[in-house]
Amino acid sequence: MNFHSLAFRHEQPHLFPATPRPLTNRRGLAALLPLTVGIMMALLPPPPGLAQYSWWFLSLFVTVIVGFIVEPVPAAAVGFLGVTAAAVLSRFVLYSPAQLAVAGFNPNSAAISWALGGFSNATVWLIFSAFVFSLGYEKTGLGKRISLLLLSRLGGHSLTLGYAIMLADLMLAPFTPSNTARSGGTIFPVIKNIPEFYQSRPNDPSSRRIGSYLMWMAIASTCITSSMFLTGLAPNLLAVELVQKTVHVDLSWGRWFTAFLPVALVLLLTTPALAYVLYPPEIKKCPEVPEWARNELRQLGRISAREIVLIGLVVLALGLWIFGGSFIDPTTAALLVVGLLVVTRTIGWSDVLEDKPAFNTLIWFGTLVALAGGLAQTGVVAWLAGEVGPVLATLPPLSGLVGLVVLFFLLHYLFASVTAHVTALLPLMLTVAVKIPGLPMEKAALALCLTLGIMGIISPYGTGPSPVYAGSGFLPGSDYWRLGAIFGGYNLLIFLAVGVPTLLFLF
């Protein structure tokens, strides 16, 4: 196995379970925590206004969310177990006594239809298809070539190198919905070679010479690009589905991009310079990097036919997503390109079958769609909105939206997964937004969804690639938390100052 694969495995260990190991005390506690929280919650009486069965479903849902956070088993397994438990206990957690009393109603068959319903969801398959696209970048070497090309042009100064890393991520982001694969699996294996040229080593005071700056720029960049493109972060696609289910608003790829563009331009232009000032590398100039990158490119040789075919297919997919909405569904377009990737032998069918992240995500998102839908089905979302909504309902649209966005952003500290964050909080926030007088729902939905990428910077576990950079040896924990708070605050400030007014008054 090459280093690229090893880096990706390190970056997403829950997607690639190792050989089964005895359950350690720590893992045992991690397994007990969600069960303890869920059982204790279920034993409490339901709050006023919420039915008993709805409270029990909410208890089960909280158990799953805590499981996502502590991960006693892989996240997809947590979701699978949660949906299975809900189906088994359907008479108590999914359906009201009035529903059960209806003649001919079979809760068993209804429950299994509910549990498997997520796997018939178009967005789930769009996410799966997009993971296969990222597999094409890995198998053809196009992702590495793009990164090296940018480094060969812009790597002569540490500041321009920071911009080069950002540009490399920016070029890959529209077609790589896994920022884990994009940043941890493609960008990291390239840039981790650079610090050694300057005797900048991990877990050593020399890491600040240049390695720390480069690693921080990589994670900061992918958080921005993850918000910039609907297809730049897998939970974005889940969020779009939840928006449609909750408030019946459809968010297109182009609408998403143009709404975030003003914020993106500010962040893309200023973030490398801000990091250069707040977390400066000791080495300012690095003339060896362009030559090193050119040598690596020479070793790669001329662009291959498979890379050219991949470029053409990626352009086709992007064109259909942006311009083809009137005659082809985005998921259909994605499945079409996946078929063409296999037919043209850009990737092999065996590669698709062996793509554990893709199938893992298929199961994970399929179960999450069902669980999130259950919150609305059992009336939990409506009840929560009724509790929180009156507080915000008295505010004007701008103040109400700002309050929602800030709360949604800061609560991400409680989540080790953007997906879990979206599943747990987005339907609630959307339902509350409905109660704010004069607030257009499409703009409210966009404002909340567009923060999903930029909020990932705040903690060492905030988004998929965070652990690989936190564990690189170049970013000590104290530095990561401090920088996460600073850059998270900066991202939020720019979004509130530029993005929210643009959405409300100009967009």
Secondary structure, DSSP 8 states (H G I E B T S, - for coil): --HHHHHHHHH-GGGS--S-----HHHHHHHHHHHHHHHHHHHS---TTS-HHHHHHHHHHHHHHHHHHH-SS-HHHHHHHHHHHHHHTHHHHT--HHHHTSTT--HHHHHHHHHHHGGG-HHHHHHHHHHHHHHHHHHHSHHHHHHHHHHHHHTTBHHHHHHHHHHHHHHHGGG---HIIIIIIIIHHHHTTSGGGGT--TTSGGGGGTHHHHHHHHHHHHHHHHHH-GGGSHHHHHHHHHHHHHH-----HHHHHHHHHHHHHHHHHHHHHHHHHHS--S--B-THHHHHHHHHHHHH-S--HHHHHHHHHHHHHHHHHHH-TTTS-HHHHHHHHHHHHHHTTSS-HHHHHT-HHHHHHHHHHHHHHHHHHHHHHTTHHHHHHHHHHHHHHTS-HHHHHHHHHHHHHHGGGG-S-HHHHHHHHHHHHHHHHHTSTT--HHHHHHHHHTTTTGGGGGSTTSSTTHHHHHTSSSS-HHHHHHHHHHHHHHHHHHIIIIIHHIIIII-
